[in-house]
Amino acid sequence: MKRFETALRGRLVYEITGVQPEALLNACAAEGVPFSDVLSVDAWTLRLSVPEHEGTRLERLARLSRCEAELLQRRGGSRDRALLRRRLPLLLFALAVLLGLFVSSLYVWEVEVNGAETLGRGRVLRALEDSGVYPGVFWPNVDVDAVRSKMLTRVPELAWMTVRVHGSRAEAVLLERSEKPEICREDEAADVIAERTGIVTKVSVLSGRPLVRPGQAVLRGETLVSGTLESIANGARQVRARAEILADTQLELMAVSPAQTAKTAAGRGARVRFALCIGKRRVNFYRKGGKALDGYDKIIREYVCGIPGLFTLPLRLVKEELRPYQTAGPAQTDAEELRERLTQKLETLVRGELLSVTCAASGEDGQLCVTLHAAAREDIAQTLEAAK
Amino acid sequence: MKNRKVAQELCERLDLPAEAAGASKLTVTGGDQALVENHRGLLEYGEELIRVRLDGGELVLRGSKLRLTVMTDRELLIRGRLFAAEWEG
């Protein structure tokens, strides 16, 4: 507080020399001149400070007390004001920057999406933009409830969402809807059909009437266990057929990819170009921006101006790196990669054990074709609800 | 001097405190602050010794790092480590 008062009102530090400098202190007290920071240098010298406007009175009292008053230092007050006057443009610039920061913090310059696990970020951002949350929006005008209602209508996969604003950064927090589990009614009539073509090896019926035996070949969609039970007393009775039917099946999976693969050529021919985005306006620092870039990979990096987590300014530097690429012949790894993918797919399809797997690759008409042939022993039972 | 004696006599009869009649008063708080009321000015000022003129005498304060914090025509506030206060008539 004292420092603030000193800066505002200013203080003068005097050195008083005389036969009896205490006489000046007495005179000041009698005249009501406020002084402070009294320091005894030696028997004839004192140092003290007085408010800037009391300097003249102190000097007069010093003469009356037969002392010599020497001004040692000026603190704050008119001295600082003069310094500030000289640095007015700098001060105005600082004020303008502060004002700019304040105004900028009222706008959203970055939209962050959290919780979109299956939904694509792009889709969420587009839906947010349609709902009124986009870079450049004045966030005090954003009604979170209205945004939530619009988002839930636009994206049915959402169970709940909210928008939080941290300075110039809007954070959309999403909760995706979990899929409803399949509800099976035990009293509902159903048959068991074959999910795949194969030769039945084992039949275990829990309820229903079996229509196949081990060793019998069945086609896909063929009824294996019927839900209709014949009864001598009451006629036909419908039940929910349940069974485990093991069968030897054959599966064939095929994948096709272009035989020519694009490979990025490092080094020569690579170009870098920059652009500056101010709010929604973009200033390109290059010419011929609309030219098609065939044969180039474009890698875009954006550098946002601001302090992460604190504030973001509507300034983004965009760096585009253009790397030329050339096509190369089929590589062994491509066929291997396709085979790997097909094997993974096969494992998700088979509900049993794989007996044998063979793979063949061929290249025709510029296309690489990989075929996976598998023999499996698996459960082919599939429940089919009876039509109502 | 005669007026002061009359005033002191009056204060005594009316049960008023002596400082109301202009008598000097020293209040020491915690050994590091001394308030002198009704003083008549400083005689000597130093970090280890401060002499204050009083009505009909003087007060000598001894200590270390003594500093005059506030001084008005009636009061003196001194801060620092106080060792002794001597009243000389």
Contacts between the chains, C-beta under 8 A, distances in Angstrom:
chain1	res1	chain2	res2	distance
A	21	B	45	7.5
A	22	B	41	7.5
A	22	B	42	4.0
A	22	B	43	6.3
A	22	B	44	6.2
A	22	B	45	4.9
A	23	B	41	7.9
A	25	B	41	8.0
A	25	B	42	5.3
A	25	B	45	6.8
A	25	B	68	7.2
A	25	B	71	6.1
A	26	B	41	3.8
A	26	B	42	5.7
A	28	B	71	7.3
A	29	B	41	7.5
A	29	B	71	4.6
A	29	B	72	5.5
A	29	B	73	5.0
A	30	B	73	5.0
A	32	B	72	7.7
A	32	B	73	7.6
A	35	B	71	7.3
A	36	B	69	7.5
A	38	B	45	7.0
A	38	B	67	6.6
A	38	B	68	4.5
A	39	B	67	7.8
A	40	B	45	5.5
A	40	B	46	4.7
A	40	B	47	5.7
A	43	B	46	7.5
A	46	B	45	6.7
